[in-house]
Amino acid sequence: MDQMSDSNTKKINPFFEYCEKNIFSILKDGFSNFDLIFIKDKIKSILTNPTKFWDEEKNTDYQVKDLYSNYLIFLSIIFPIAVFIDNKIFSFAIIPNFLSSSLIYITLLGITWLTAFCVYLIAPLLGSEVTKENSFKLVCFSLTPVLISGVL
């Protein structure tokens, strides 16, 4: 029984090491390279000409940490803010509205990472080669129209 648990632990440990290395280090390092023009240009390119955008992004390398701290964290906040404002207009309960908006924000960030990890695991089964960075880039940029539509 111990051998089975040791093999499962060996499989799971790289997962947590990857989280600590890329995602949790954002909290330690802060937002060192935040660039609003980068976000605006990516959004505009994805929404207006997605074919050209993906052709350009094939050769671009991003670290997961950089996409999280310089793109996704700020793009994901749009929808929770819209929900908070909408709830504030029709309700006077500030604390529950803030808590629900915070939960939406945290869930969006977590689901994005979990989806990218699933893409990374499933892609080899479909005969594709993928890196963790490319799977995260795919999910992160693919969610852009959904996250922007939160304002509507």
N, C-alpha and C positions, 0 to 999 in steps of 0.2 A: 504494500500500500504506500510505503514511503517513497518508493521509486516513482510511482505514478504521480504523487503530489510534487516531487522534485522536478519531474519533466514538465508538469503544468506551470510550476513556478518559473522555470527557465524560459518558457514561451511567453509568459505574461510580463516578466521583468523588463524586456526591451521596450514593451509598450509604455510602461511607466517611466522608464529612462527617457524615452522620446518625449513624453509629456513634460517632464521636468526640464529637459534641455531646451525645448522650443517654446512651450506655452507658458510655463510657470516663471520662466526667466524674464518674461515681459514685465511682470510685477516688480522684479528686482531692478531691471535696467531702465524702466520707464519708456517714454515715447521719444526716443532720441532723434529719429529721422522723420517726424511728422511733416507731411507736405500736402496741404490742401489742394494745390494745383495738380498733384499726382492723382488724387482722388477724383477731382473734377474731370480730368482728361480721360481717365479710365471709364468713368460712368458715361461720359459723352460718346466715347468710342464704342462701348458695348451696346448702347441703346441705338446709335445711329447707323453703325456699320459693323455688325458682329462678325461677318466673314473676314473682313480686313483685320479686325481686332485679334481674332484667333490665329490668323496667319502670322501676325507680328509677335504674338505671345508664345508661339512654339519655341522660339529660340531665346526667350527671356528666362533667366534663372532668378527665382525668388526664394528666400528662406521662409519657412513657415512663420517664424517669429516676426519677420518684417511685414508679411502680409497681415498677420493678426494685429500688430501694433500700429501699423501705418495705414491700414485700409479697412479691415473688417470691424474693428472696434468702433470706429467712427461711423461707418456706414450702417451698422446694426442698430445704432442708437436712434435712428430716424423713426422707425416703427414704434418703439416703446414711448417716445415723446409724443407721437401722434395719438396713441392710445390714451396717454395721460391727459392730454389736452381735451380729447373727446370726452373722456370720463369726467373731467373737471367741469365742462360746460353743462353736462346733464346730471351731475351729482356734486354734492358738497363734501363728500368724504375724501379728504386729502391723503391720509395715511394708507387706507386700503388701495387707492388708486396708484400711489407711489410704489407700494409693495407689488402689486400686480404688474406694473410696468417694469420694475426691476427684475421680476421673475421672467418676464418675456425676454428681456435683454440677455440675461444669463443663459436662458434656454436656447436662444438663437446662436450664441457663441458656442455653446456645447454641442448642439446638433450639427453645426457646420463642421466642427472638428470630427465628430463621430461619423458623419457622412463621408468625409474625406478618408478617414481610416478604413471604412467599408469599401470604398472605391479602390483603395490600395490593396486590400485583401482579395477582392473579387476580380480585378483586372487580369491577373495571371491565369485565372480559370477560363477567361474568355480569349486567351491567346495574345494578350497585350502586355507590353513591358511598361511599367510605370514606377516612378519614384514617389516617395512620400510628399516631396515638395510639389511635384506635378499634379498629384491627386488633390492636394489642398488648393493649388492654384485653380484647377478645374472647378471644384465645388465653390470656392470663394467668388470667383468671377461669374459663375453661372447663377449664383444667388443675387447678383446685383440688381437685375430688374425686379425681382420679388421684393427686395429690401427697399428699393426706391418707391415701389407702388404702395408702400405703407403710408405715404403721405396722402394718397388719394382716399 
